[in-house]
Amino acid sequence: MSSTFDPDAVEAVAFDSYGTLVDVSGVADALEPHLEEADPALVATIWRQRSLAYAMVGNAIGEYDTFYAMNRHALRFALETVDVDLEEAEREAVLETYHELPVFDDVRDGIERVRDLGYDCYVVSNGNEAMLESLVDHADLGDLLVDTISADEVERFKPQPRLYRHAADRIDAPTESIAFVGAGWWDVPGAMNAGLQGVWINRQDTLWGPYDVEPDLTIETIHDLAAELEGA
Protein backbone atom coordinates (compact mmCIF):
# COMPACT_ATOMS: atom_id res chain seq x y z
CA MET A 1 0.00 0.00 0.00
CA SER A 2 2.80 2.42 0.82
CA SER A 3 5.32 3.57 -1.77
CA THR A 4 7.29 6.75 -1.13
CA PHE A 5 5.04 8.11 1.61
CA ASP A 6 6.95 9.57 4.56
CA PRO A 7 4.60 9.68 7.56
CA ASP A 8 7.35 11.06 9.79
CA ALA A 9 7.45 14.22 7.69
CA VAL A 10 3.68 14.87 7.85
CA GLU A 11 2.54 17.89 9.86
CA ALA A 12 -0.92 18.43 8.37
CA VAL A 13 -3.43 16.64 6.16
CA ALA A 14 -5.38 18.31 3.37
CA PHE A 15 -8.39 16.64 1.77
CA ASP A 16 -9.95 17.28 -1.60
CA SER A 17 -13.71 17.65 -1.43
CA TYR A 18 -15.78 16.45 -4.40
CA GLY A 19 -15.26 12.78 -5.11
CA THR A 20 -13.08 12.45 -2.02
CA LEU A 21 -15.35 13.44 0.88
CA VAL A 22 -18.67 13.49 -0.94
CA ASP A 23 -19.92 11.35 -3.81
CA VAL A 24 -20.55 13.44 -6.93
CA SER A 25 -22.37 10.53 -8.56
CA GLY A 26 -25.16 11.27 -6.09
CA VAL A 27 -26.49 13.91 -8.51
CA ALA A 28 -27.96 11.04 -10.56
CA ASP A 29 -30.89 10.84 -8.12
CA ALA A 30 -31.77 14.49 -8.82
CA LEU A 31 -31.38 14.00 -12.56
CA GLU A 32 -33.51 10.86 -12.84
CA PRO A 33 -36.99 12.52 -12.70
CA HIS A 34 -36.03 14.71 -15.65
CA LEU A 35 -34.72 11.93 -17.89
CA GLU A 36 -37.15 9.70 -19.76
CA GLU A 37 -34.66 7.60 -21.71
CA ALA A 38 -31.12 8.68 -20.81
CA ASP A 39 -29.20 6.91 -18.06
CA PRO A 40 -28.92 9.27 -15.04
CA ALA A 41 -25.52 7.84 -14.11
CA LEU A 42 -24.21 8.53 -17.61
CA VAL A 43 -25.54 12.08 -17.58
CA ALA A 44 -23.98 12.61 -14.15
CA THR A 45 -20.64 11.42 -15.52
CA ILE A 46 -20.85 13.74 -18.54
CA TRP A 47 -21.72 16.60 -16.19
CA ARG A 48 -18.74 15.94 -13.94
CA GLN A 49 -16.27 15.45 -16.76
CA ARG A 50 -17.39 18.62 -18.52
CA SER A 51 -17.10 20.75 -15.37
CA LEU A 52 -13.53 19.52 -14.84
CA ALA A 53 -12.73 20.19 -18.49
CA TYR A 54 -14.02 23.76 -18.19
CA ALA A 55 -11.82 24.28 -15.13
CA MET A 56 -8.71 22.97 -16.87
CA VAL A 57 -9.32 25.04 -19.99
CA GLY A 58 -9.87 28.09 -17.79
CA ASN A 59 -6.47 27.48 -16.23
CA ALA A 60 -4.87 27.15 -19.65
CA ILE A 61 -6.32 30.35 -21.10
CA GLY A 62 -6.21 32.46 -17.94
CA GLU A 63 -9.99 32.79 -17.42
CA TYR A 64 -11.74 32.17 -14.11
CA ASP A 65 -15.27 31.74 -12.87
CA THR A 66 -16.47 29.98 -9.73
CA PHE A 67 -16.68 26.21 -9.79
CA TYR A 68 -20.41 26.50 -9.11
CA ALA A 69 -20.76 28.52 -12.32
CA MET A 70 -18.65 25.91 -14.15
CA ASN A 71 -21.03 23.24 -12.86
CA ARG A 72 -24.00 25.24 -14.08
CA HIS A 73 -22.61 25.43 -17.63
CA ALA A 74 -21.56 21.78 -17.53
CA LEU A 75 -25.03 20.64 -16.42
CA ARG A 76 -26.60 22.43 -19.36
CA PHE A 77 -24.08 20.77 -21.70
CA ALA A 78 -24.80 17.31 -20.25
CA LEU A 79 -28.55 17.74 -20.64
CA GLU A 80 -28.24 19.03 -24.18
CA THR A 81 -26.00 16.07 -25.01
CA VAL A 82 -28.92 13.72 -24.31
CA ASP A 83 -31.51 16.07 -25.86
CA VAL A 84 -33.15 17.07 -22.60
CA ASP A 85 -34.41 20.66 -22.36
CA LEU A 86 -35.08 21.86 -18.83
CA GLU A 87 -36.23 25.27 -17.73
CA GLU A 88 -33.61 27.33 -15.92
CA ALA A 89 -35.41 26.91 -12.57
CA GLU A 90 -35.38 23.14 -12.97
CA ARG A 91 -31.67 23.14 -13.83
CA GLU A 92 -30.93 25.29 -10.79
CA ALA A 93 -32.82 22.88 -8.56
CA VAL A 94 -30.68 20.00 -9.88
CA LEU A 95 -27.52 22.09 -9.49
CA GLU A 96 -28.36 22.77 -5.85
CA THR A 97 -27.90 19.07 -5.07
CA TYR A 98 -24.17 19.87 -4.96
CA HIS A 99 -24.85 21.40 -1.54
CA GLU A 100 -26.08 18.08 -0.12
CA LEU A 101 -24.15 15.30 -1.84
CA PRO A 102 -23.88 11.89 -0.15
CA VAL A 103 -20.95 11.67 2.27
CA PHE A 104 -18.69 8.61 2.02
CA ASP A 105 -19.04 6.31 5.01
CA ASP A 106 -15.43 6.61 6.19
CA VAL A 107 -15.23 10.40 6.14
CA ARG A 108 -16.40 11.50 9.58
CA ASP A 109 -14.75 8.70 11.57
CA GLY A 110 -11.64 8.65 9.39
CA ILE A 111 -10.92 12.37 9.68
CA GLU A 112 -11.67 12.26 13.39
CA ARG A 113 -9.10 9.49 13.76
CA VAL A 114 -6.48 11.52 11.84
CA ARG A 115 -7.28 14.60 13.91
CA ASP A 116 -7.02 12.65 17.16
CA LEU A 117 -3.51 11.58 16.15
CA GLY A 118 -2.56 15.24 16.38
CA TYR A 119 -2.74 16.30 12.74
CA ASP A 120 -4.48 19.51 11.67
CA CYS A 121 -6.95 18.74 8.89
CA TYR A 122 -8.00 21.01 6.03
CA VAL A 123 -10.05 20.90 2.86
CA VAL A 124 -8.41 22.22 -0.32
CA SER A 125 -10.94 22.44 -3.10
CA ASN A 126 -11.87 23.89 -6.46
CA GLY A 127 -15.24 24.62 -4.86
CA ASN A 128 -16.08 28.20 -4.00
CA GLU A 129 -16.69 29.35 -0.44
CA ALA A 130 -20.46 28.81 -0.40
CA MET A 131 -20.03 25.27 -1.76
CA LEU A 132 -17.45 24.44 0.90
CA GLU A 133 -19.56 25.90 3.69
CA SER A 134 -22.49 23.70 2.72
CA LEU A 135 -20.25 20.65 2.27
CA VAL A 136 -18.71 21.01 5.73
CA ASP A 137 -22.12 21.55 7.28
CA HIS A 138 -23.79 18.64 5.47
CA ALA A 139 -20.89 16.28 6.22
CA ASP A 140 -20.77 17.44 9.86
CA LEU A 141 -17.05 18.19 9.73
CA GLY A 142 -16.94 21.65 11.26
CA ASP A 143 -15.43 20.47 14.53
CA LEU A 144 -12.75 18.39 12.78
CA LEU A 145 -11.34 20.86 10.26
CA VAL A 146 -9.07 23.80 10.92
CA ASP A 147 -10.16 25.54 7.72
CA THR A 148 -11.22 25.22 4.10
CA ILE A 149 -9.14 26.64 1.26
CA SER A 150 -10.86 27.53 -2.00
CA ALA A 151 -9.74 28.10 -5.57
CA ASP A 152 -11.50 31.45 -5.30
CA GLU A 153 -8.60 32.69 -3.18
CA VAL A 154 -6.14 32.43 -6.09
CA GLU A 155 -8.56 32.23 -9.05
CA ARG A 156 -6.88 29.11 -10.34
CA PHE A 157 -8.13 25.54 -10.28
CA LYS A 158 -6.33 22.35 -9.41
CA PRO A 159 -4.24 20.68 -10.82
CA GLN A 160 -2.47 23.99 -11.51
CA PRO A 161 0.23 24.19 -8.78
CA ARG A 162 -0.72 27.65 -7.53
CA LEU A 163 -3.66 26.47 -5.40
CA TYR A 164 -1.68 23.69 -3.70
CA ARG A 165 1.17 26.07 -2.89
CA HIS A 166 -1.29 28.68 -1.66
CA ALA A 167 -2.75 26.00 0.60
CA ALA A 168 0.71 25.30 2.02
CA ASP A 169 1.11 29.02 2.72
CA ARG A 170 -2.29 29.11 4.45
CA ILE A 171 -1.46 26.01 6.47
CA ASP A 172 1.94 27.57 7.23
CA ALA A 173 3.86 24.36 6.58
CA PRO A 174 6.40 23.19 4.00
CA THR A 175 4.75 21.51 1.03
CA GLU A 176 6.52 18.20 1.72
CA SER A 177 5.01 18.11 5.22
CA ILE A 178 1.43 18.14 3.90
CA ALA A 179 -0.29 14.89 3.00
CA PHE A 180 -2.83 15.70 0.30
CA VAL A 181 -5.66 13.18 0.01
CA GLY A 182 -7.64 13.10 -3.22
CA ALA A 183 -9.64 10.71 -5.37
CA GLY A 184 -9.05 12.58 -8.60
CA TRP A 185 -6.70 10.98 -11.12
CA TRP A 186 -5.72 14.55 -12.02
CA ASP A 187 -5.68 16.01 -8.50
CA VAL A 188 -3.09 13.89 -6.70
CA PRO A 189 -0.50 14.26 -9.51
CA GLY A 190 -1.10 18.00 -9.30
CA ALA A 191 -0.41 18.01 -5.59
CA MET A 192 2.75 15.95 -6.03
CA ASN A 193 3.92 18.27 -8.80
CA ALA A 194 3.53 21.16 -6.35
CA GLY A 195 5.66 19.35 -3.75
CA LEU A 196 2.99 17.85 -1.46
CA GLN A 197 2.87 14.18 -0.53
CA GLY A 198 0.19 12.64 -2.73
CA VAL A 199 -2.26 10.20 -1.16
CA TRP A 200 -4.62 8.68 -3.72
CA ILE A 201 -7.86 7.39 -2.27
CA ASN A 202 -9.11 5.10 -5.01
CA ARG A 203 -12.84 5.56 -4.53
CA GLN A 204 -13.85 4.12 -7.90
CA ASP A 205 -11.49 1.15 -8.20
CA THR A 206 -9.95 2.78 -11.25
CA LEU A 207 -6.52 3.07 -12.86
CA TRP A 208 -3.77 5.54 -12.03
CA GLY A 209 -2.11 7.47 -14.79
CA PRO A 210 -0.30 6.69 -16.91
CA TYR A 211 2.19 8.97 -15.17
CA ASP A 212 5.93 8.66 -14.63
CA VAL A 213 5.42 8.55 -10.86
CA GLU A 214 3.14 6.49 -8.62
CA PRO A 215 1.18 8.04 -5.73
CA ASP A 216 3.21 8.38 -2.55
CA LEU A 217 0.46 6.32 -0.93
CA THR A 218 -2.63 4.55 -2.28
CA ILE A 219 -5.52 3.91 0.11
CA GLU A 220 -9.09 2.64 -0.02
CA THR A 221 -10.41 4.58 2.98
CA ILE A 222 -9.27 7.42 5.20
CA HIS A 223 -8.73 4.83 7.93
CA ASP A 224 -5.87 3.43 5.85
CA LEU A 225 -4.17 6.82 6.02
CA ALA A 226 -4.71 6.96 9.77
CA ALA A 227 -3.08 3.55 10.10
CA GLU A 228 -0.01 4.78 8.20
CA LEU A 229 0.22 7.87 10.39
CA GLU A 230 -0.18 5.87 13.60
CA GLY A 231 3.18 4.26 12.90
CA ALA A 232 4.95 7.59 12.44
C-alpha positions as CSV (number, residue, x, y, z in Angstrom):
1,M,0.0,0.0,0.0
2,S,2.8,2.4,0.8
3,S,5.3,3.6,-1.8
4,T,7.3,6.7,-1.1
5,F,5.0,8.1,1.6
6,D,6.9,9.6,4.6
7,P,4.6,9.7,7.6
8,D,7.4,11.1,9.8
9,A,7.4,14.2,7.7
10,V,3.7,14.9,7.8
11,E,2.5,17.9,9.9
12,A,-0.9,18.4,8.4
13,V,-3.4,16.6,6.2
14,A,-5.4,18.3,3.4
15,F,-8.4,16.6,1.8
16,D,-9.9,17.3,-1.6
17,S,-13.7,17.6,-1.4
18,Y,-15.8,16.5,-4.4
19,G,-15.3,12.8,-5.1
20,T,-13.1,12.4,-2.0
21,L,-15.3,13.4,0.9
22,V,-18.7,13.5,-0.9
23,D,-19.9,11.4,-3.8
24,V,-20.5,13.4,-6.9
25,S,-22.4,10.5,-8.6
26,G,-25.2,11.3,-6.1
27,V,-26.5,13.9,-8.5
28,A,-28.0,11.0,-10.6
29,D,-30.9,10.8,-8.1
30,A,-31.8,14.5,-8.8
31,L,-31.4,14.0,-12.6
32,E,-33.5,10.9,-12.8
33,P,-37.0,12.5,-12.7
34,H,-36.0,14.7,-15.6
35,L,-34.7,11.9,-17.9
36,E,-37.2,9.7,-19.8
37,E,-34.7,7.6,-21.7
38,A,-31.1,8.7,-20.8
39,D,-29.2,6.9,-18.1
40,P,-28.9,9.3,-15.0
41,A,-25.5,7.8,-14.1
42,L,-24.2,8.5,-17.6
43,V,-25.5,12.1,-17.6
44,A,-24.0,12.6,-14.1
45,T,-20.6,11.4,-15.5
46,I,-20.9,13.7,-18.5
47,W,-21.7,16.6,-16.2
48,R,-18.7,15.9,-13.9
49,Q,-16.3,15.5,-16.8
50,R,-17.4,18.6,-18.5
51,S,-17.1,20.7,-15.4
52,L,-13.5,19.5,-14.8
53,A,-12.7,20.2,-18.5
54,Y,-14.0,23.8,-18.2
55,A,-11.8,24.3,-15.1
56,M,-8.7,23.0,-16.9
57,V,-9.3,25.0,-20.0
58,G,-9.9,28.1,-17.8
59,N,-6.5,27.5,-16.2
60,A,-4.9,27.2,-19.6
61,I,-6.3,30.4,-21.1
62,G,-6.2,32.5,-17.9
63,E,-10.0,32.8,-17.4
64,Y,-11.7,32.2,-14.1
65,D,-15.3,31.7,-12.9
66,T,-16.5,30.0,-9.7
67,F,-16.7,26.2,-9.8
68,Y,-20.4,26.5,-9.1
69,A,-20.8,28.5,-12.3
70,M,-18.7,25.9,-14.1
71,N,-21.0,23.2,-12.9
72,R,-24.0,25.2,-14.1
73,H,-22.6,25.4,-17.6
74,A,-21.6,21.8,-17.5
75,L,-25.0,20.6,-16.4
76,R,-26.6,22.4,-19.4
77,F,-24.1,20.8,-21.7
78,A,-24.8,17.3,-20.2
79,L,-28.6,17.7,-20.6
80,E,-28.2,19.0,-24.2
81,T,-26.0,16.1,-25.0
82,V,-28.9,13.7,-24.3
83,D,-31.5,16.1,-25.9
84,V,-33.2,17.1,-22.6
85,D,-34.4,20.7,-22.4
86,L,-35.1,21.9,-18.8
87,E,-36.2,25.3,-17.7
88,E,-33.6,27.3,-15.9
89,A,-35.4,26.9,-12.6
90,E,-35.4,23.1,-13.0
91,R,-31.7,23.1,-13.8
92,E,-30.9,25.3,-10.8
93,A,-32.8,22.9,-8.6
94,V,-30.7,20.0,-9.9
95,L,-27.5,22.1,-9.5
96,E,-28.4,22.8,-5.8
97,T,-27.9,19.1,-5.1
98,Y,-24.2,19.9,-5.0
99,H,-24.9,21.4,-1.5
100,E,-26.1,18.1,-0.1
101,L,-24.2,15.3,-1.8
102,P,-23.9,11.9,-0.1
103,V,-21.0,11.7,2.3
104,F,-18.7,8.6,2.0
105,D,-19.0,6.3,5.0
106,D,-15.4,6.6,6.2
107,V,-15.2,10.4,6.1
108,R,-16.4,11.5,9.6
109,D,-14.7,8.7,11.6
110,G,-11.6,8.6,9.4
111,I,-10.9,12.4,9.7
112,E,-11.7,12.3,13.4
113,R,-9.1,9.5,13.8
114,V,-6.5,11.5,11.8
115,R,-7.3,14.6,13.9
116,D,-7.0,12.7,17.2
117,L,-3.5,11.6,16.2
118,G,-2.6,15.2,16.4
119,Y,-2.7,16.3,12.7
120,D,-4.5,19.5,11.7
121,C,-7.0,18.7,8.9
122,Y,-8.0,21.0,6.0
123,V,-10.0,20.9,2.9
124,V,-8.4,22.2,-0.3
125,S,-10.9,22.4,-3.1
126,N,-11.9,23.9,-6.5
127,G,-15.2,24.6,-4.9
128,N,-16.1,28.2,-4.0
129,E,-16.7,29.4,-0.4
130,A,-20.5,28.8,-0.4
131,M,-20.0,25.3,-1.8
132,L,-17.5,24.4,0.9
133,E,-19.6,25.9,3.7
134,S,-22.5,23.7,2.7
135,L,-20.3,20.6,2.3
136,V,-18.7,21.0,5.7
137,D,-22.1,21.6,7.3
138,H,-23.8,18.6,5.5
139,A,-20.9,16.3,6.2
140,D,-20.8,17.4,9.9
141,L,-17.0,18.2,9.7
142,G,-16.9,21.7,11.3
143,D,-15.4,20.5,14.5
144,L,-12.7,18.4,12.8
145,L,-11.3,20.9,10.3
146,V,-9.1,23.8,10.9
147,D,-10.2,25.5,7.7
148,T,-11.2,25.2,4.1
149,I,-9.1,26.6,1.3
150,S,-10.9,27.5,-2.0
151,A,-9.7,28.1,-5.6
152,D,-11.5,31.5,-5.3
153,E,-8.6,32.7,-3.2
154,V,-6.1,32.4,-6.1
155,E,-8.6,32.2,-9.0
156,R,-6.9,29.1,-10.3
157,F,-8.1,25.5,-10.3
158,K,-6.3,22.3,-9.4
159,P,-4.2,20.7,-10.8
160,Q,-2.5,24.0,-11.5
161,P,0.2,24.2,-8.8
162,R,-0.7,27.6,-7.5
163,L,-3.7,26.5,-5.4
164,Y,-1.7,23.7,-3.7
165,R,1.2,26.1,-2.9
166,H,-1.3,28.7,-1.7
167,A,-2.8,26.0,0.6
168,A,0.7,25.3,2.0
169,D,1.1,29.0,2.7
170,R,-2.3,29.1,4.4
171,I,-1.5,26.0,6.5
172,D,1.9,27.6,7.2
173,A,3.9,24.4,6.6
174,P,6.4,23.2,4.0
175,T,4.7,21.5,1.0
176,E,6.5,18.2,1.7
177,S,5.0,18.1,5.2
178,I,1.4,18.1,3.9
179,A,-0.3,14.9,3.0
180,F,-2.8,15.7,0.3
181,V,-5.7,13.2,0.0
182,G,-7.6,13.1,-3.2
183,A,-9.6,10.7,-5.4
184,G,-9.1,12.6,-8.6
185,W,-6.7,11.0,-11.1
186,W,-5.7,14.6,-12.0
187,D,-5.7,16.0,-8.5
188,V,-3.1,13.9,-6.7
189,P,-0.5,14.3,-9.5
190,G,-1.1,18.0,-9.3
191,A,-0.4,18.0,-5.6
192,M,2.7,15.9,-6.0
193,N,3.9,18.3,-8.8
194,A,3.5,21.2,-6.3
195,G,5.7,19.3,-3.7
196,L,3.0,17.8,-1.5
197,Q,2.9,14.2,-0.5
198,G,0.2,12.6,-2.7
199,V,-2.3,10.2,-1.2
200,W,-4.6,8.7,-3.7
201,I,-7.9,7.4,-2.3
202,N,-9.1,5.1,-5.0
203,R,-12.8,5.6,-4.5
204,Q,-13.9,4.1,-7.9
205,D,-11.5,1.2,-8.2
206,T,-10.0,2.8,-11.3
207,L,-6.5,3.1,-12.9
208,W,-3.8,5.5,-12.0
209,G,-2.1,7.5,-14.8
210,P,-0.3,6.7,-16.9
211,Y,2.2,9.0,-15.2
212,D,5.9,8.7,-14.6
213,V,5.4,8.5,-10.9
214,E,3.1,6.5,-8.6
215,P,1.2,8.0,-5.7
216,D,3.2,8.4,-2.6
217,L,0.5,6.3,-0.9
218,T,-2.6,4.6,-2.3
219,I,-5.5,3.9,0.1
220,E,-9.1,2.6,0.0
221,T,-10.4,4.6,3.0
222,I,-9.3,7.4,5.2
223,H,-8.7,4.8,7.9
224,D,-5.9,3.4,5.8
225,L,-4.2,6.8,6.0
226,A,-4.7,7.0,9.8
227,A,-3.1,3.5,10.1
228,E,0.0,4.8,8.2
229,L,0.2,7.9,10.4
230,E,-0.2,5.9,13.6
231,G,3.2,4.3,12.9
232,A,5.0,7.6,12.4
